[in-house]
Each structure stands twice: as structure tokens, then as C-alpha cells.
């Protein structure tokens, strides 16, 4: 019985680790995207080499980006995927001055631009 309970606990932990947290899924992205002060704070966090300028949700986002890029957002739920697309579309079209430094930091060799080229075309059009 103890081994069965332990096995279930381990399965639960692996399943939980296989997805990003959902506690920030209800953040109003439009409020952030259309508020220069908030948007610039997130931008500063994502570009910083430390977590000092980051809020809790900014730290979570910053930690998830490299893994999400590498693994095609496999740990993202649909809401997170849609949110990422919305933010990327907005930054590319409305704030290229913010998008370019992010792209340089998180994709310095153009690996992900090439890997996600078709998706980028869709959100850029």
C-alpha cells in the first residue's frame, strides 16, 4: 500500500513538473501591453541578467522562456500559447524597439527564428 501511494505521489510530481504554473493565466495581457510603464518593467526584467527588477510573475516568465523556446512550449497550456502569440504579435507590430533586444537576448544565433519561422510569419502578418 505504501509503495502504491509513493508511486501515485511520484506520478503526480512528474505531471506537475511537466507543465508551467497556471497561477498567472488570468493576468490581463492587454492591460500590460497598453501600459508603457508595466510593459517596460517586464521588458527590463526579461533583459536583466538578475531577477532584481522582476516581479514574481516576471521571474516565472523569465525562467520559462528558454525552456519554452527549446521545447516548442510543450509545457504550455492553450491559454499560455495563445497569450505568448498575442504578446509576440503585439511586440513585433507595435513595439519592435522592445522586440529586437528580446530576440537578441533569447535567440542570439537566430536558431529559434529559423525553427519558428512559419509561426513568426503568421503573427507578423
N, C-alpha and C positions, 0 to 999 in steps of 0.2 A: 504493500500500500504506500509506504514511504517513497519507494522508487518511482511509482506511478505519479505521485504528487510532484516529486522533483522533476520528472520528465515533463509534466504539464507546465511547471514553472519555467523550465528552460525553453520550451517551445514558445511560451508567452513572451519571454525576454527577447528571443530571436525575432519574433514577429514585430515586437515594439521597436527593435533596433532597425528593422527593415523599412521603416517609414519615418519621415520627418514629423516633428511635432505639429499638431493641428491647433495648438492654443492661439496662434496668431492668424488663423484663417479668416477671421471676421474683421480684420483691420480694413478700414475704408481706404482702398488704394487711391481712389480719385481725390480724396482729401489730401493725401500726401503728395500726389503728383501735381496738384494745382496749388500747392502751398510752397512757395520757394524756400521758406525757412526750414520747413520739415524735410523737403526733398534734399536740400543742401546738407542737412545734418546726416541723413542716410548716406549721401554721396561721400561726405567726409569720413564717415565710419568705414565704408567699404574700401576706400582708398588708403586708409591709415594702416601702418604696419603694426599698430597696437589696437587694443579694444578700448582704450581710454575715451575716445569721443563717442562711443557706441551706447545706445540704449540696449536693454535686454533683447528686444526683438531684432535690433540691428546686429548684435553679436550672433544671434541664431542664424540670421540670413547670411552673414559673412562666413560663418562656419560651414554652411550648407552649399554655398556656391561652387567651390571646387569639386565636391563630390557630385553634385547635380550635373555639372558640365561633363564630367568624366563618364558618368553612368546614365546619360540621357534622361536625367530626372526620374530614374526608376523608383526612387523612394518618395516621389511627389504624388499627392492625390490630384484628382482632376481640378479642384479649386486652385491648388497651388500652381499647376501647369498653366491654367488659364490666367492666373494673376501674373505669373512670370511673363507670359506672352504680352499681356496688356502693358506691363511696365516697360518691356523691351521695345514694343511698338511706340510707346509714348516717347521714350528717350531717343530713339533713332529719329523720329519725325520732328519732335518738338524741342528736344534738348540735346542735340548732337555734341555740344560742348561738354555735357556731362557723360554721354555715352562713350565718347572716344577714350577718355582716360580709364574708364572701367574696362573697356575692351583691351586696352594696352596692359592693364594690370593682370586681368584674369585670362587673357589669351595673347601673351606676348609674341608667340610664334605663328599665330593665325591658325592653329590646329583646330580650334572649335569653330572658327568662322568657316573653315573648309568643311568640317564634319556636319555642321548645321546650316550649310549654305542655302538649301532649299527652304528651310523654315525661316531663315532670315529674309529671304526674298519675299516670302508671304507677308511677314509682319512689316516689311519696309514699303510694300506697295499700297 
